[in-house]
Amino acid sequence: LIQPAASSNVSGWEVQLYQSWKNAAAVLDGLDDGGGMLEDCLGGLVYFSAGALESVAASNDDKETVNFPWHKLWKTAQCICNDALATNAGVLMGSVDGNAADSPSADNADPSLYDEDGVLYGGYEDEETWREMSGEETPSTASSPTSEKSRVPLLMVCLPELPANAAAEVELICASRRAATCLNVDSGSLSRSLVPCGDRNQTTAPVDGGILWDTGYDNANPPASMDRNQETSSCVEISSVARYVGLGCACVSTVMASLKPNEGSSMNEATNVFNFDVEDILSKMVDKSINNAKSKDEMSSLFTIGDVLNVRLYYKAASVSQRKSSDHVPANSSSVQIEMVDDGSMLRTQLHSALRLKSKQYHDTANIDRDDGSADIPAFTVVPVLGMHLSNEEEPTISSETGIPLIAMQVTLADSIRMETEMWVRHNRKYQYDN
C-alpha cells in the first residue's frame, strides 16, 4: 500500500485513491489490441473503508456534532477522480512498452496527442498534419479534448473493510480500445424522477438510525405523536445516468434512490419518518436503468431486461456518527461510531421478485419457449454499505439538501450480437454520416 510522507498534509486514503487510478491506467495501457485508457470506462465503483472515515473525521473542524461529514469525503474523492480521468492518471499511452519514454514532456503531455502506439502526432511533424491525414478534426481549444469523454459516472460506496487493509480502491468496467475507437463512447444525461411515498407496505423508522430492511424488524406501529401531514412530507428521488459504447451495444447504468423532502418541508422533518413501497422502488430503478441506457439523440433505449447481465444493489445498512470532543474519547479508540442495524434479507427477496416478474413479462411478450415454465433472471448481488454517493458532475456540487441516499444500483447491459456487428461494420471504416 502507498502511504504519504510523514510531513505531508495529504491523507493516506487520498494517496491510495490516486494510486489506484494510476495502477488501473497502467493495466489498461498494457492490454493487447492497442491498450486502453481511462476514458474508455463505461462505469466504475470507488470503494472506501472505515479507515478513510477515520481520516476525514480527524480533519473535521466541527467536533461538536455527531453528524458525520460525508460531503467532505465525497467532494475530495470526486476531485481526485475527475483529475485522474481527465489526465489518464498521468500515464501516457505506450509507456508500459517504452514507446513514450523518450518524450521530453511525457509528464505533462496530453494523451490525445499520441496515437495508439504512443507516437507523438502519429509520426507527423505537427498535430494539424496528423489530424488531416487521419481524417480527424483538430479539437477546439475552447474546451478540453477529454472533458466530455472523461465524464464517467462513478458510484462511490463506503464498506466496513477492504482487502489488505486498504483505505481506497477502484473497480472499472471498460470497453476495449478497439471498440472505443470505432464506436462512440459517451455518457447520457442525468435523469431524475420523484416517487411519492406509497400507502401500502409502509416502513416507518428513523433514517438516522439506519433503514430496517429486514422483515421482522419493521415498526408497524408509528408513534402516536406522528402527524398525518408528516407522513407525506417526503418522497423518493430516483437519479439515473448511463454510459454506453455504440448504439445498443453495451452500457452501464447507475441508479440511486434518495429520500427527499417535498416542497414546504425541511430535511429534518423528512428524516423523522418515511413511507414507501420498497419493491415498487426497486422495480422503478430497474426500469430507469434500462430506459435511460441511450444517447441524448435516441428516442428510446434499444436494451431490454433480456440484455441485463448483472445487477449490483448497494443499500445503507448502518448508522455512522462522529464522536463529540466532549465525549472524552480515549486516544486509541475510534472517532467514528458505526452501528450495523440489519442484514437486508427483505431487500434481497424483493429484488429477486422484481427481476423475476420483469423477466417473465419479457419472455411472455417475446414468445420465448421455456421448457420448465420459469424465466431466467439476471445475476444480482446485494451489498450492505455505510454510505454512498453518485458522482456524475464535472465539478463537485454536493449539498446536504440533495437528499439522503438509500439504495444504489449498477446495471450492466450488453447485446453481443449487435456489438460484434457494429464493430465489423465500423472498424477501420469511416462513413459520411458519422460525426
C-alpha positions in Angstrom: 0.0 0.0 0.0 1.1 3.6 -0.7 1.4 5.8 2.3 2.0 9.6 2.3 5.2 11.1 3.7 5.1 12.0 7.4 5.4 15.7 6.6 2.5 15.6 4.1 -0.9 17.1 4.7 -2.5 14.6 2.4 -4.4 11.7 4.0 -3.4 8.1 3.2 -6.7 7.3 1.6 -6.3 10.2 -0.9 -2.9 8.8 -2.0 -4.2 5.3 -2.3 -7.2 6.5 -4.4 -5.0 8.3 -6.9 -2.5 5.4 -7.0 -5.5 3.1 -7.7 -6.4 5.2 -10.7 -2.7 5.2 -11.8 -2.5 1.4 -11.5 -5.7 1.0 -13.4 -4.4 3.2 -16.2 -1.1 1.2 -16.4 -3.0 -2.1 -16.6 -5.2 -0.7 -19.4 -2.2 0.6 -21.3 -0.6 -2.9 -21.1 -3.6 -4.7 -22.7 -3.4 -6.3 -26.1 -5.1 -4.9 -29.1 -3.9 -1.3 -28.7 -4.1 -1.0 -24.9 -6.7 1.3 -23.4 -7.3 4.5 -21.5 -9.4 5.6 -18.5 -11.7 7.4 -20.9 -12.8 4.0 -22.2 -14.6 3.3 -18.9 -18.3 2.7 -19.1 -18.7 2.8 -15.3 -16.8 2.5 -12.1 -17.0 1.8 -8.4 -14.9 3.7 -5.9 -14.6 1.9 -2.6 -13.6 3.4 0.8 -13.1 1.7 4.1 -13.8 2.8 7.6 -10.1 3.9 7.7 -11.0 6.7 5.3 -13.8 7.8 7.5 -11.3 8.0 10.4 -9.1 10.3 8.4 -12.0 12.5 7.4 -13.3 12.7 11.0 -9.8 13.6 12.3 -9.5 16.5 9.8 -13.1 17.8 10.5 -13.1 21.1 12.3 -16.6 20.7 13.8 -16.0 18.3 16.7 -19.3 19.2 18.5 -21.7 17.4 16.1 -22.5 13.7 15.8 -23.3 14.0 12.1 -20.5 12.5 10.0 -19.2 15.0 7.3 -19.9 12.7 4.3 -19.8 15.7 2.0 -16.1 16.2 2.7 -15.2 12.6 1.8 -17.3 12.7 -1.5 -16.1 16.1 -2.6 -12.4 15.3 -2.1 -12.8 11.9 -3.7 -14.6 13.4 -6.7 -11.9 16.0 -7.3 -9.2 13.2 -7.3 -11.3 11.0 -9.6 -12.0 13.9 -12.0 -8.4 14.8 -12.3 -7.4 11.1 -12.8 -10.0 10.7 -15.6 -9.1 13.9 -17.3 -5.3 13.2 -17.4 -5.4 9.4 -17.6 -3.8 9.5 -14.1 -0.6 10.7 -15.7 0.0 7.5 -17.6 0.9 8.1 -21.3 -0.3 5.5 -23.8 2.6 3.3 -24.8 4.6 4.0 -21.6 4.3 0.4 -20.5 6.1 -0.8 -23.6 8.6 2.0 -23.5 7.2 3.7 -26.7 6.6 7.0 -24.9 9.6 7.0 -22.6 11.7 9.3 -24.7 9.1 12.1 -24.9 10.6 15.3 -23.4 7.4 16.3 -21.8 5.8 13.0 -21.1 4.8 14.0 -17.6 2.7 17.0 -18.8 1.7 15.8 -22.2 -1.8 15.5 -23.5 -2.6 11.8 -24.1 -4.8 12.8 -27.1 -1.7 14.0 -29.0 -0.4 10.4 -29.3 -1.6 7.6 -31.5 -2.5 4.1 -30.4 1.2 3.2 -30.5 2.2 6.1 -28.2 3.9 8.0 -31.1 3.6 11.8 -30.9 1.4 13.2 -33.7 1.3 9.8 -35.2 4.8 10.3 -36.5 3.9 13.6 -38.4 5.6 16.9 -37.9 2.6 18.6 -36.1 -0.9 17.9 -34.8 -2.7 19.6 -37.7 -1.0 17.5 -40.3 -1.7 14.3 -38.3 -5.4 15.2 -37.9 -5.7 16.0 -41.6 -4.0 12.8 -42.8 -6.0 10.6 -40.4 -9.3 12.3 -41.3 -9.9 13.7 -37.8 -10.8 17.3 -36.9 -8.5 19.3 -34.7 -10.1 19.6 -31.2 -11.3 23.1 -30.3 -9.1 25.0 -27.9 -12.1 26.3 -26.1 -12.7 23.1 -24.3 -10.5 20.2 -23.1 -10.4 17.4 -25.7 -11.1 14.9 -22.9 -13.7 16.9 -21.0 -16.7 15.1 -22.3 -15.2 11.6 -22.7 -13.7 11.7 -19.2 -17.1 12.3 -17.6 -17.6 8.8 -16.3 -20.4 8.1 -13.8 -18.9 6.7 -10.6 -20.7 5.1 -7.7 -18.8 5.7 -4.5 -19.5 3.4 -1.6 -18.0 3.0 1.8 -17.5 -0.5 3.2 -16.5 -1.5 6.8 -13.3 -3.1 5.5 -11.3 -3.6 2.3 -8.8 -6.3 1.4 -5.2 -5.9 2.5 -6.4 -3.2 5.0 -6.7 -0.7 2.1 -8.4 2.6 2.6 -9.5 3.2 -1.1 -9.8 1.1 -4.2 -11.2 1.5 -7.7 -13.1 -1.0 -9.9 -13.7 -0.2 -13.5 -15.9 -1.6 -16.4 -14.2 -0.7 -19.6 -14.7 -1.1 -23.4 -11.8 -2.4 -25.3 -9.7 0.2 -27.2 -10.7 -1.4 -30.5 -14.4 -1.0 -29.6 -13.9 2.5 -28.2 -12.0 3.8 -31.3 -14.6 2.5 -33.9 -17.7 3.1 -31.8 -18.8 6.1 -29.9 -18.2 6.1 -26.1 -20.3 8.7 -24.3 -22.4 9.4 -21.3 -26.1 10.1 -21.4 -27.8 12.9 -19.4 -28.7 12.6 -15.8 -32.3 11.7 -15.4 -34.3 12.4 -12.2 -37.9 11.5 -11.2 -39.9 11.7 -8.0 -41.8 8.8 -6.5 -44.4 9.8 -3.9 -44.5 7.8 -0.7 -47.0 4.9 -1.0 -49.7 3.9 1.3 -49.1 0.1 1.3 -46.2 -1.9 2.7 -45.2 1.2 4.7 -42.0 1.2 6.6 -41.7 3.6 9.5 -38.3 4.1 11.0 -35.8 6.9 11.7 -33.4 7.3 8.9 -30.5 8.3 11.2 -30.8 5.0 13.0 -30.5 3.0 9.8 -33.1 1.6 7.4 -34.7 -1.6 8.7 -34.8 -3.6 5.5 -35.2 -6.9 7.3 -38.6 -8.3 7.9 -39.5 -8.8 11.5 -37.8 -5.6 12.4 -40.2 -3.2 10.8 -42.1 -1.0 13.3 -45.7 -1.4 12.2 -47.0 0.9 14.9 -45.9 4.5 14.2 -45.5 6.8 17.2 -48.8 8.3 18.5 -47.3 11.8 18.2 -46.8 11.5 14.5 -48.8 13.9 12.5 -50.7 12.8 9.4 -49.1 15.6 7.3 -45.7 14.3 8.3 -46.3 11.0 6.5 -46.4 12.8 3.2 -43.6 15.2 3.9 -41.0 13.2 2.0 -40.6 11.4 -1.3 -38.0 9.3 -3.1 -36.0 10.7 -5.9 -34.6 8.3 -8.4 -31.5 9.5 -10.3 -30.1 7.6 -13.3 -27.2 8.1 -15.6 -25.8 5.8 -18.2 -22.5 5.5 -20.2 -22.5 3.5 -23.4 -20.4 2.3 -26.3 -22.1 2.2 -29.6 -25.9 2.3 -30.1 -27.4 -0.5 -28.1 -24.1 -2.4 -27.9 -23.1 -2.2 -24.3 -23.9 0.1 -21.4 -23.5 0.6 -17.7 -26.4 2.3 -15.9 -26.0 3.7 -12.4 -29.2 4.5 -10.5 -29.7 5.9 -7.0 -32.8 6.3 -4.8 -32.6 9.1 -2.3 -35.0 10.3 0.3 -36.0 14.0 -0.3 -38.4 16.4 1.4 -41.3 17.7 -0.5 -41.8 21.4 -1.0 -42.7 23.2 2.2 -41.0 20.6 4.4 -37.4 20.6 5.7 -34.9 17.8 5.6 -35.2 17.3 9.4 -38.9 16.6 9.0 -38.3 14.1 6.2 -35.7 12.2 8.2 -38.1 11.6 11.1 -40.3 9.2 9.2 -40.6 7.8 5.6 -43.1 5.5 4.0 -42.5 3.8 0.6 -43.0 0.5 -1.1 -39.5 -0.9 -1.4 -40.4 -3.4 -4.2 -42.0 -0.6 -6.2 -38.9 1.5 -5.8 -36.6 -1.4 -6.9 -38.9 -2.1 -9.9 -38.7 1.6 -11.0 -34.9 1.6 -10.5 -34.6 -1.4 -12.9 -36.9 0.3 -15.4 -34.8 3.5 -15.2 -31.6 1.7 -15.7 -32.9 0.2 -18.9 -34.9 3.1 -20.3 -32.1 5.6 -19.7 -29.5 3.4 -21.4 -29.4 5.5 -24.5 -27.7 8.5 -26.1 -29.1 12.0 -25.9 -30.2 11.8 -29.5 -32.1 8.5 -29.2 -35.8 8.5 -28.6 -35.8 5.2 -26.7 -33.4 2.6 -25.4 -32.5 -0.4 -27.6 -32.0 -2.6 -24.5 -34.4 -4.9 -22.7 -34.4 -6.8 -19.5 -33.0 -9.7 -21.6 -29.8 -7.7 -22.2 -29.1 -7.2 -18.5 -26.0 -9.2 -17.5 -26.0 -8.4 -13.8 -27.4 -6.1 -11.2 -25.5 -4.8 -8.2 -27.5 -3.4 -5.4 -26.0 -1.3 -2.6 -28.0 -0.3 0.5 -27.3 1.7 3.6 -27.1 -0.8 6.3 -25.6 1.1 9.2 -25.7 4.4 11.1 -22.4 6.3 11.1 -21.8 9.1 13.6 -18.9 11.2 14.8 -17.9 11.2 18.4 -18.0 14.6 20.0 -14.8 16.1 21.5 -16.7 16.5 24.8 -17.2 12.7 25.0 -13.6 12.3 26.1 -12.7 9.6 23.6 -9.6 7.6 24.6 -6.6 8.2 22.4 -6.6 4.6 20.9 -10.3 4.4 20.3 -12.1 5.2 17.1 -13.5 8.7 16.5 -16.2 7.2 14.2 -19.1 5.2 15.6 -20.6 2.6 13.3 -23.6 0.5 14.2 -24.8 -2.1 11.8 -28.6 -2.5 12.0 -29.8 -5.2 9.6 -28.8 -7.8 7.0 -31.2 -6.8 4.2 -32.9 -10.2 3.7 -36.1 -8.5 2.7 -34.3 -6.4 0.1 -32.8 -9.5 -1.5 -36.2 -11.1 -1.7 -37.9 -8.1 -3.2 -35.1 -7.5 -5.8 -35.4 -11.2 -6.8 -39.2 -10.7 -7.1 -38.9 -7.6 -9.2 -36.4 -9.1 -11.6 -38.3 -12.4 -11.9 -41.6 -10.5 -12.8 -39.9 -8.3 -15.4 -38.1 -11.3 -16.9 -41.3 -13.3 -17.1 -43.2 -10.4 -18.7 -40.4 -10.0 -21.3 -40.2 -13.7 -22.2 -44.0 -13.9 -22.5 -44.1 -10.8 -24.7 -41.2 -12.1 -26.9 -42.8 -15.6 -27.1 -39.7 -17.3 -25.9 -40.2 -21.0 -25.2 -39.4 -22.2 -21.8 -39.4 -25.9 -21.0 -39.8 -25.6 -17.3 -42.1 -22.6 -17.4 -39.7 -20.4 -15.5 -37.9 -17.3 -16.7 -34.2 -16.8 -16.3 -33.3 -13.7 -14.3 -30.1 -11.6 -14.4 -27.5 -12.3 -11.9 -27.7 -10.0 -8.9 -25.8 -9.2 -5.7 -26.9 -7.2 -2.6 -24.1 -5.4 -0.7 -24.5 -3.5 2.6 -22.6 -0.3 2.8 -22.0 2.5 5.3 -22.6 5.3 2.8 -22.8 6.0 -0.9 -22.7 8.8 -3.4 -23.4 9.1 -7.2 -20.6 11.2 -8.9 -21.5 12.5 -12.3 -20.9 16.2 -12.3 -17.7 17.7 -13.9 -17.4 19.9 -10.8 -18.3 18.7 -7.3 -21.7 20.1 -6.3 -22.5 18.2 -3.2 -25.2 19.6 -0.8 -27.0 18.2 2.2 -30.3 19.2 0.6 -29.9 16.8 -2.3 -31.4 14.0 -0.2 -30.3 11.0 1.8 -29.1 8.1 -0.4 -30.9 4.9 0.5 -30.3 2.5 -2.4 -27.9 2.4 -5.3 -27.9 0.1 -8.3 -25.3 -0.5 -11.0 -26.7 -2.4 -14.0 -24.5 -3.8 -16.8 -26.2 -4.4 -20.2 -24.8 -5.8 -23.4 -26.1 -7.1 -26.8 -23.1 -9.2 -28.0 -24.6 -9.8 -31.5 -25.2 -6.0 -32.1 -21.7 -5.3 -30.7 -19.9 -7.7 -33.0 -21.9 -6.5 -36.0 -21.3 -2.8 -35.3 -17.5 -3.4 -34.8 -17.3 -5.5 -38.0 -19.1 -2.7 -39.9 -17.2 0.2 -38.5 -13.7 -1.0 -37.6 -11.1 0.9 -39.9 -14.0 2.4 -41.8 -15.5 5.9 -41.9 -18.9 6.9 -43.3 -20.2 10.3 -44.4 -23.0 10.3 -41.8 -20.5 9.8 -38.9 -20.0 12.8 -36.7 
